[in-house]
Amino acid sequence: MQMRASLRKKVQPEAIFDTHPEVSLDFDKVRQILASGYHKPFLLVDSQLVREKTRRFKAAMPRVCPHYAVKANPDPRVLKVLIEEGAGFEIASIPELDLLLGLGVPAAEIYYSNPVKSRAYLEYAAAKGVEWYVLDSVEELRKIVSVKPDARLYLRIETPNIGSDWPLSGKFGAQLADARQIIAAAVELKADLAGVTFHVGSQCRNPENWRVGTERAQKVFADMKKAGLRPRLLNIGGGFPVRHVKPIPSIEVIGEVVNRAIADIPEDVRIMAEPGRYLVSDAGYFVCRVIGTSTRGGKRWMYWDAGVFGGVIETMEGLKYKVKTDRTGPDVPWNVAGPTCDSVDVMMKDELLPSDMQEGDFVYVKNAGAYTTAYASNFNGFPLPDVIVL
Ligand SMILES: Cc1ncc(COP(=O)(O)O)c(C=O)c1O
């Protein structure tokens, strides 16, 4: 495919960051819910915002069909809104598949995007009618084909995760040399290797990653065609960011980069994305409470009733949330930990929070609708957080 000069045009950094408004769940709604009492940590989600974000995503990239990444927030009420908005879905497991089938989503709209799947899960998905499966190795190709010879397959390739707050490279993604071997094996097995995907890393603040990913995908398309395959799916993955503390490019700016990058891709190639965080994060506030404070070795600690195991886990890779409190004291550095006995249960070190924080205070984590309750466990016997959907 010919690369046009405009495709290489880069968006200037000063034009892309935080020049736009973002909408978050109205904090008054959190207050209203709390007025009826507090029993345990909860996530409050405004489904109207999920609706609006889905529409905004589609408007920014009209040719790109969003397939929501269920892992970000699998609450059935959230999924129903996405179904009403015409989104498709991306799954990592059979429980996610069952959840969607139970809500009436046709199996053909569900893409199995976990690059390594157990044989039992593959057999189940095939029996339920899932058509599209990802892979990033010859081994997985052989496994899928042995279960479902007519599966439609898409190849996950490696792409830069530069500027992503939650990188997803390393564990998955074929390099170009691997891709050639996979293509050759697909030809030999008469497998329908029909697409390419990549993931730029979650909370990706660098739109250029999508351009590079798309260019690499086009190179792989060319190799596939040369080998006699018929590429007809480009899946540009997830990674679309929401506003926390660091500046982000708007979805419209990312859309400009993506739209330009896909402009030359023939009409018969379906283009999809797998947004998770973008569609649900700023629809939610995560609310929990300080169960105690302590000062040791001159260091202030506060302990919340939800920590790394209770939903506040993404801070471990350096993601920074906006944390709101009802205190007004001057900000001082705090170490913030969860309620369990595990020493990894520390969410933040030297986080600036009001000096007068005390036992019993509420803590409101803004734009926390994604990857919070979805990660929570019962470790140490602490209850799972509630999810309240408006
Ligand atoms: C395969 C795949 N697709 C999509 C997503 C969603 O990414 P995000 O929430 O950053 O949009 C993920 C996240 O881990 C993923 O692994």
The ligand as an ORCA input file, in Angstrom:
! r2SCAN-3c Opt
* xyz 0 1
  C      -6.605     -7.271     24.216
  C      -7.068     -6.037     24.899
  N      -7.922     -5.226     24.260
  C      -8.388     -4.100     24.838
  C      -8.019     -3.742     26.112
  C      -8.595     -2.487     26.704
  O      -7.652     -1.525     26.875
  P      -8.046     -0.079     27.408
  O      -8.885     -0.260     28.609
  O      -6.765      0.585     27.680
  O      -8.809      0.586     26.301
  C      -7.110     -4.538     26.812
  C      -6.652     -4.157     28.154
  O      -5.937     -4.817     28.838
  C      -6.621     -5.721     26.194
  O      -5.763     -6.541     26.825
*
